[in-house]
Amino acid sequence: DWLFNMEFAQFSDQTTTLSSNASYNITSYVKASIAENATGTVYTAAATDVDSTSLTYVLGGLDAGLFNISSSGAVTFRTSPNYEAPTDFGSDNTYNITVRAFDGTNYSDAQEVAITVTNVAEAGDAVISLGSGNGQLIAPVQVDGGKWFYYWDRSGDGTSAGVDYVNHNILDAIFKVNAFGFVNTTVANADGSYGSTDAYRFGAINGVILALPTIGGAITSAPFGANGVGFYQPGTAIGSATASNGSNGTNSTYNDLLAVWDAYNGTSTNTSTNSSWIDGTPSNWKAEGFYYWSATTTNVGHAALNTSSGFVQTLADTNAAYVVLQVL
């Protein structure tokens, strides 16, 4: 007789009892879930047989070809699953398999199992939720060799028309970790707080790893020069002729916020003036003269960029501006 138990890394409370053969009494969980891109065991089959201690396991079902099973019953994906590109038979991220145990003579009844692959927020998703009260990231653009930047829709209304602005003190409380995971305790901002800087600008919201962008380029080393705070920045030829198309080419002049502006302002190498602006605002972002915060510090607070013109301004941290975040 068999006593067959299935164990999962994650499982539901739904059970099934199969009794097609009176000598069998198979009770097990029939659902499991795993986050996309994960590796390792997604499901473990375990069985006992009063007549044998040497058991092997066999996979079956519509999606069996996408999995391996070890001699100990560990089931793994042959290729790490991608939620955005499901490969299961129904293309619905529910992978259907069956498992049987074999003692060398007889097979157990087949246990049907549904393994669900769940979505994980990652760069390139059209919308990324930041959890209750934090809104969402929308309107992604990819520039400067593959970096993903999103407009922070703090109101959660799905547009840039809501009340999405924020003062920098709120950002300083979130984005104050460097690339090595250390919290800023040594580099003070203009107001004396240990918040965001060009080095200490990483953080997480609802498990999503993010970075507050720098203003970008050489401006960080010459904050009050001709190419610094208080000046319009010159465009480069890296942008596209049609602003809505942007550019993912590597930008040797700018990075972060200015790289976004430069990618969406066309191919002109001119500089905006008070009478003629060079707009580099991506579609569905807040435009028309509004400023976006950066992590770059100034003697007043932090630098902010007007994407409608390429003008870099310094604002006290108590002022309000909009936010772009890089998804890592």
BAMAR-472212 format. One line per 2 residues: their letters; for each residue x, y, z of C-alpha. Coordinates in steps of 0.05 Angstrom, whole numbers, plus 5000, padded with zeros to 4 digits. Each point is the difference from the previous one (the first is absolute). Example, Ala and Ser with C-alpha at 12.3 -4.5 7.8 and 13.67 -1.06 7.14 Angstrom:
BAMAR-472212
AS) 5246 4910 5156; 5027 5069 4987
end
This chain:
BAMAR-472212
DW) 5000 5000 5000; 5021 5072 4987
LF) 4998 5060 5043; 5015 5058 4954
NM) 5015 5071 5024; 5016 5062 4958
EF) 5036 5059 5030; 5010 5068 4967
AQ) 5043 5061 5012; 4935 5038 4999
FS) 4932 4966 5000; 4926 5012 5005
DQ) 4953 4968 5050; 4964 4961 4946
TT) 5008 4924 5005; 4978 4942 4958
TL) 4988 4928 5018; 5007 4950 4944
SS) 4971 4931 5010; 4995 4969 4930
NA) 5033 4938 5030; 4975 4976 5067
SY) 5071 4983 5021; 5021 5073 4992
NI) 4984 5059 5044; 5036 5060 4970
TS) 4990 5067 5034; 5040 5061 4979
YV) 5001 5073 4984; 4987 5013 4926
KA) 5021 5072 4991; 5067 5035 5006
SI) 5026 5069 4980; 5068 5030 4985
AE) 5022 5070 4981; 5026 5010 4930
NA) 5075 4996 4987; 5009 4956 5062
TG) 5045 4939 4998; 5003 4938 5042
TV) 4948 4951 5024; 4928 5021 4987
YT) 4967 4937 5026; 5020 4937 5037
AA) 4967 4932 4994; 5008 4951 5058
AT) 4970 4930 5004; 5004 4939 5045
DV) 4984 4929 4982; 4994 4945 5053
DS) 5030 4951 4950; 5060 5041 4977
TS) 5048 5053 5023; 5030 5011 4930
LT) 4955 5048 4963; 5007 5041 4936
YV) 4955 5054 4972; 4970 5013 4931
LG) 4972 5064 4971; 4942 5004 4952
GL) 4948 5050 4977; 4995 5054 4948
DA) 5060 5040 5025; 5045 4943 5023
GL) 5052 5016 4947; 5015 5067 5034
FN) 5022 4967 5066; 5051 4952 5028
IS) 4989 4955 5060; 5056 4971 5042
SS) 5005 4931 5031; 4979 5032 5066
GA) 4937 5031 4970; 5024 5072 4992
VT) 4967 5034 4941; 5035 5058 4965
FR) 4988 5042 4938; 5048 4984 4944
TS) 5001 5074 4983; 4984 5054 5051
PN) 4928 5022 4987; 4983 5069 4973
YE) 4932 5027 5018; 4998 5046 4940
AP) 5015 4942 4953; 4966 4937 5026
TD) 5017 4934 4968; 4947 4956 5031
FG) 4949 4966 4954; 4945 5051 5014
SD) 5048 5060 5001; 4967 5023 5065
NT) 5058 4989 5049; 4967 4938 5029
YN) 5044 4940 4987; 4964 4933 5004
IT) 5038 4936 5016; 4987 4933 5032
VR) 5046 4961 5047; 5003 4925 5013
AF) 5043 4960 5046; 5029 4933 4977
DG) 5027 4944 5045; 5029 4958 4944
TN) 4936 4961 4989; 4939 5045 5008
YS) 4985 5074 4989; 4959 5041 5047
DA) 4939 5037 4975; 5017 5064 4962
QE) 4996 5063 5042; 4980 5061 4958
VA) 5037 5063 5020; 4991 5072 4976
IT) 5061 5045 5009; 4986 5074 4993
VT) 5053 5050 4981; 4988 5069 5031
NV) 5022 5068 4975; 5059 5038 5030
AE) 5009 5074 4989; 5059 5011 4953
AG) 5028 5052 4954; 4961 5002 4935
DA) 4931 4986 5030; 4949 5050 4975
VI) 4975 5015 5070; 5032 4982 5067
SL) 4959 5004 5064; 5035 5028 5061
GS) 4948 4976 5049; 4945 5033 5039
GN) 5011 5075 5010; 5061 5003 4955
GQ) 4967 5004 4932; 5033 4969 4940
LI) 5054 5008 4947; 4974 5015 4930
AP) 5022 5022 4930; 5068 4964 4998
VQ) 5056 5022 4954; 5065 4965 4985
VD) 5060 5044 4985; 5075 5003 5003
GG) 5017 4928 4985; 4942 4965 5035
KW) 4982 5039 5064; 4926 5001 5017
FY) 4969 5063 5029; 4927 5009 5022
YW) 4956 5057 5018; 4978 4993 5073
DR) 4924 5004 5000; 4995 5011 5075
SG) 4924 5013 4997; 4990 4933 4965
DG) 4951 5027 4949; 5038 4971 4942
TS) 5020 5067 4971; 5048 5058 5013
AG) 4940 5047 5012; 4992 4982 5073
VD) 5031 5030 5062; 5067 4965 4993
YV) 5050 5052 5023; 5039 4991 5065
NH) 5053 5037 5040; 5070 4972 5002
NI) 4999 4985 5074; 4953 4942 4985
LD) 5049 4974 4947; 5059 5007 5047
AI) 4966 4953 5048; 4995 4946 4947
FK) 5059 5009 4953; 5062 5003 5045
VN) 5036 4934 4987; 5063 4992 4957
AF) 5015 4945 4950; 5032 4958 5054
GF) 4939 5001 5045; 5025 5051 5051
VN) 4953 5054 5026; 5025 5071 4997
TT) 5026 5022 5068; 5058 5044 4978
VA) 4981 5045 4941; 4953 5055 5023
NA) 4952 5037 4954; 4992 5075 5002
DG) 4948 4994 5056; 5046 4956 5042
SY) 4963 4935 4987; 5034 4938 4975
GS) 4957 4988 4939; 5008 4991 4925
TD) 5065 5016 4964; 5031 4977 4935
AY) 5029 4940 5037; 4945 4988 5051
RF) 4937 4996 4956; 4974 4929 5002
GA) 4939 4974 5037; 4940 4955 4996
IN) 4924 5010 5002; 4956 4939 5010
GV) 5058 4955 4982; 5016 5035 4934
IL) 5073 5020 4997; 5006 5071 4974
AL) 5048 5058 4991; 4988 5074 5003
PT) 5038 5025 4938; 5056 5049 5001
IG) 4992 5064 4960; 5049 4968 4951
GA) 5068 5011 4968; 5056 5049 5015
IT) 4951 5047 5034; 5013 4964 5066
SA) 5073 5023 5000; 4985 5071 4977
PF) 4935 5018 5035; 5004 5075 4987
GA) 5037 5003 4934; 4974 5014 4930
NG) 4975 4928 4997; 4976 4999 5071
VG) 4943 5021 5046; 4964 5061 4976
FY) 5013 4987 4926; 4967 4968 4940
QP) 5038 4938 4977; 5019 4989 4927
GT) 4969 4941 4962; 5041 4947 4964
AI) 4987 4960 4938; 4983 4938 5041
GS) 4926 5015 4999; 4950 4980 4947
AT) 4970 5043 4946; 4931 4983 5029
AS) 5000 5015 5074; 4949 4946 5017
NG) 5048 4947 4975; 5056 5017 5047
SN) 5068 4966 4994; 5033 4941 5035
GT) 5069 5018 4973; 5056 5007 5051
NS) 5007 5074 5018; 5072 5022 5010
TY) 4980 5069 5024; 4942 4990 5048
ND) 4970 4946 5045; 4938 4992 5042
LL) 4952 5059 4997; 5037 5039 4947
AV) 5009 4937 4958; 4924 4992 5000
WD) 4991 5073 4978; 5054 4993 4948
AY) 4969 4936 4971; 4933 5034 4991
NG) 5021 5070 4976; 5017 4981 4928
TS) 5069 5001 4968; 5013 5075 5007
TN) 5064 5020 5036; 4972 5068 5015
TS) 4984 5028 5069; 4933 5025 5024
TN) 4989 5074 5012; 4948 5040 5037
SS) 4963 5011 4934; 5008 4930 4971
WI) 5001 4936 5040; 5025 4932 4977
DG) 4949 4951 5029; 5025 4932 5021
TP) 4941 4975 5041; 4979 4928 4986
SN) 4928 4986 4982; 4953 4997 5060
WK) 5049 5033 5047; 4986 5067 5034
AE) 5021 5054 4951; 4990 5075 4990
GF) 5055 5027 5044; 4996 4953 5060
YY) 5063 4978 5036; 5024 4930 5018
WS) 5041 4986 5063; 5069 4969 4997
AT) 5047 4970 5052; 5053 5052 4982
TT) 5013 5048 5058; 5010 5075 4996
NV) 5017 5052 5053; 4925 5014 5006
GH) 4970 4930 4996; 4998 4957 4938
AA) 5003 5011 4925; 4936 4993 4959
LN) 4990 4996 4924; 4948 5033 4957
TS) 4990 4948 4945; 4963 5051 4957
SG) 5064 5040 4990; 5061 4965 5029
FV) 5007 5054 5054; 5032 4977 5065
QT) 4977 5035 5063; 5018 4996 5073
LA) 4942 4992 5049; 4996 4998 5075
DT) 4979 4931 5024; 4935 5029 5028
NA) 4978 5018 4930; 4955 4954 4959
AY) 5018 4968 4934; 4984 4936 4961
VV) 5039 4936 5001; 5030 4951 4950
LQ) 5027 4934 5026; 5047 4950 4970
VL) 4979 4927 5007; 5061 4956 5012
end
